[in-house]
Amino acid sequence: MMTPSPSLQPEMGHGGGQIQDLAELIERLIDVVTEENIALAMGIPASQSRHTSQKLELSEAFEIWVRQADRKNVLLDTPDRKLQTRILGRLEALRVAMDENMTRLRAAIEASQRRIDAVMAAIREQVADNSPYGANGRLSAPSTSYARNLRI
């Protein structure tokens, strides 16, 4: 049985656990993005990624944290220098993972576009091979009339 995950939203008080909650959120976001990067590196199309919804949920929660901290509704100060250093290090790791994620997503989108272009080219070629008309719109070969010798 799965245990419910803790809330991703910042609490509006000034509790000392807030920065720890943020650290856990950053860790979860790094994990999901890293897993997606591995899947994309293996060639799994971006559209088939099972990580998209998790990444979206976590990034929305992270955005709320950033907005709240920017508005000073949430204080992330802590006298624990080790924790501050850890947060800054994990934020840098998140930035690196997200940069890689963007690169891999762009590559996956380009690969998908190449597949679409190849399929469309094959369809156009197949249609052109079956058409009695050339590229200029005129008949490319004399059409065969099966009714030519038909007498009524």
Secondary structure, 3 states (H helix, E strand, C coil): CCCCCCCCCCCCCCCCCHHHHHHHHHHHHHHHHHHHHHHHHCCCCHHHCCCHHHHHHHHHHHHHHHHHHHCCCCCCCCCCHHHHHHHHHHHHHHHHHHHHHHHHHHHHHHHHHHHHHHHHHHHHHHHHHHCCECCCCCECCCCCCCCCCCCC
